[in-house]
Amino acid sequence: MRPLLHLQIMLLFLTLLALQGCNKPFVTNPSLKQVTATPTSQERGKALFEGTVAPLPEGFVACKTCHLVTGDLSSSIGPNLMGVAARAGTRIAGLSAAEYLRRSIAKHDEYLVEGFEPSMVLAVVGKDYTEILTPPQLDDLVAYLIKLNEK
């Protein structure tokens, strides 16, 4: 593994470890009911991607920790996901973009994009997302990713 990448992984892991207890919601008056609109699947997926859903699933590391969604298609630890639906539908013959994305989220190393290191999710998160997210949460992430368009 390249020394700089190894250092980035270690710093990311230490940051995530330090922030593990910071995702608890703050409630000033629990007797007050919050009135909110029901979010769509895409909105829930975006919240999962960004790590802004509360409470976060136990052991979950926000997708944006490793993936960008920028129009310039620069990359981070993982591939940039802007416009991923257009690419996902062409990766594996016989798989739709949604099927490819769902399987790629569930088991990150099943389909490795050229130029990226295997086992990164296991190094950072410690387990596959099928052990962390529910099937509806996986559906929400796919719904969000399918709607990302290149700028």
N, C-alpha and C positions, 0 to 999 in steps of 0.2 A: 504494500500500500504506500502511496506517496506520502512523504513526511508531512507536507502541508495539509493534505486531506486528513491524515491521522490526527493532527493537531486540531483541525476544525471539528472533527467528530468528538474528540475529548472535551473541547470547550462547549460544544452543543450539549453533550451529555451532562456536564457539570451544571450548566445553566438550567437545563430541564429539571435536574435533581433539586436545585435550589428553589425553583418555582413550583414544585410539586404541590405544596400546600397553599399556593396563592389563588387557586381557582374556586374557592368557597364563596358563595354569594353573600353579600352584605345586606342584611335586612334591618331597617331602622324601626319599623313598626309592623310586626307580623300580623296584627289584627286587620290591617288595611288590605283589601283585595285589589290586586292589579288587574286592570282591564286591558287586554291586548288582543289584537287580531291574531287569528291562527296563521302561523307562517306557512308558506308553500314549501313543497319538497325542495325546490331550488334554494330558497332562503335558509332552510334548515341545513342543507348541504354546504352552503357558503359559511354558515356559522360554525359547522364542524371543521371545515377546511381552515378557517381562520382561528379556531380555538376559542370562539366567543360564546359558545353554547354553555349554559349553566344548568345543572352541574356537568362538567366534562366526564365522559365515561372513564372509569378507573383505568389507569395505565395509558390513556390516549395522549399522543403527541400530535399537535396540530399539523396538518399537511403543509401549511405555509412555512413551517420550520425548515423543511428541505426543498420545497417546490415554490417557484415563482409563478405568477400569472401576469407577466408584463408583455407589452406589445413588441418589445425589441428582441424577444426570444432568447435573452441571455439566460444562463442556467446557474444553478446553485449546487447543492449536494445531489439533488435529483433533477430530472428534466423540467424545463419550463412547461407549464401546462396550458398556456394560452393557445387556443385553437386545437386542443388535444383531440376533440371529437373527430375532426377531419383526418387526423393522422391515425387515430385508434381504429377506425373502420378499415384501414388498409394493412394493418400489422400482421394479422393472422387470418389466412383464408378461411372463410366460413363463419367467422365471428363478427357480429355487428360491433359498432363502436361501443354501445352500452355494455355488451357482454365482455368485451376486451377490458374496458375500464373497471367493471365490477371485479373481474378476476385479478386484474393488476393491483387493485386496492386490497383485496382479500389476501393475496399472496404476492407480495411485491417482486419476489425473485422468479416468479413463473415466466414472465416475459421481461427480459432485461434489455433496455434501450442501449444501443451501442454507445460506448464512451462513458458509461456509468458503472460503478463498482457493485458487485453482488453483495448481498447480506447487509446492506446499509440499514434497512429497517430493523433487522434483528439486532444490529449493533447499537442503534439509537433507542428503539422502543423495547426490545427484548422479546417480542413475540409478533406473530402475524396479526393483522387487524381482524381476522375472523374470530380471534379470541378476545377482542376488545369491543368491537362494534356489533350491534344487532343487524339483522337483515334489513329492516327499514332504514337504519342509519346508512348502510351501504348504498341503498337505493337513493337516499337523499344526496349523498356525495356524487353519485353518478349523474343524477339530474342536474346538479350544479355544474359539473365538468362538461356535460354535453352542451350546455348553453354558453360556455366560454367561446367567444369569437375572436379571431385575430383582428387586430386593429390596423 
